[in-house]
Amino acid sequence: MKNDNSPQEMSPKPAVSSLILDEDSQESQTSAKVHIMDCDGNGNSSDLTIDDIRLLVEFFYLPFQHGPHAQQIYVDFHWLRFNYFTNSDVCFFSKSKTVDEFCFCRETNGIVEL
Amino acid sequence: MSREISVSHILSVNTVFQRRVTIWDNLNANDYDYRRLCLGPFSGRPTGLSSRLSGMLTNPNCEFELNFIPLNTLGQWFQSLKLNEIQDQIDDNDEESLQIQQVYRVETALDQALIDWLPEFNKVKSACDSIKVCQLNFDFPNSSIVFI
């Protein structure tokens, strides 16, 4: 009967059929608690860095301006928006690395990293 | 709201009101448009204003927890005022002491506020915590309040 419960299936330890029913339920409770604590986000939020928060703050900065990094991202996207087609033509027609193509690739990498 | 508040501007307002005014600063307020958030640092208000004002109030974002940077940097601004006052007193008493002016810089204040804010993201909070913090009492001083 107990072996059919879903918490046991979710627990990392394999269910042992020879356990007494009380111990078995305790084990499932503790594993469930550990699971809830994981859901609280201790693991995820510790990955946040100051740069992450800085970017958040700079996108929602002051009523009349964005932060410098956010401004740079907007400038980069603006550049991409108005240079994408011309630079893709350059990439398509010329096999050699032109200056434009190099700039385009470098700018794209910059945005992907951010 | 004003991008910058200059000393000369405040002096002209003071002459009109015949007293030192208190600034109600809407720099970080977002109650006029809830889609906006103003998490940026306190800026555009020089420390030289302090002797011409009787107070500085801030009107923060409606979302209390998001006001960490504005309040932290405003606190740093106020601290630099206090340090300058102490420094001036020391300079008056002892002329040989080094003149170190604590200048409020927006960039360094923002850096410090971000460092202070980071641990807040790792805290596990309950709904009751924010209610306790939000119980703030505002005492309005007997002076002109300028909405900027």
Chai-1 contact restraints between the chains, C-beta under 6 A:
chainA,res_idxA,chainB,res_idxB,connection_type,confidence,min_distance_angstrom,max_distance_angstrom,comment,restraint_id
A,D40,B,V124,contact,1.0,0.0,6.0,A-B,restraint_1
A,S45,B,F121,contact,1.0,0.0,6.0,A-B,restraint_2
A,S45,B,N122,contact,1.0,0.0,6.0,A-B,restraint_3
A,S46,B,N122,contact,1.0,0.0,6.0,A-B,restraint_4
A,L48,B,F121,contact,1.0,0.0,6.0,A-B,restraint_5
A,I50,B,L114,contact,1.0,0.0,6.0,A-B,restraint_6
A,I50,B,L118,contact,1.0,0.0,6.0,A-B,restraint_7
A,I53,B,L114,contact,1.0,0.0,6.0,A-B,restraint_8
A,R54,B,L114,contact,1.0,0.0,6.0,A-B,restraint_9
A,V57,B,L39,contact,1.0,0.0,6.0,A-B,restraint_10
A,V57,B,I69,contact,1.0,0.0,6.0,A-B,restraint_11
A,F60,B,L37,contact,1.0,0.0,6.0,A-B,restraint_12
A,F60,B,L39,contact,1.0,0.0,6.0,A-B,restraint_13
A,Y61,B,G40,contact,1.0,0.0,6.0,A-B,restraint_14
A,L62,B,C38,contact,1.0,0.0,6.0,A-B,restraint_15
A,L62,B,G40,contact,1.0,0.0,6.0,A-B,restraint_16
A,P63,B,C38,contact,1.0,0.0,6.0,A-B,restraint_17
A,F64,B,R3,contact,1.0,0.0,6.0,A-B,restraint_18
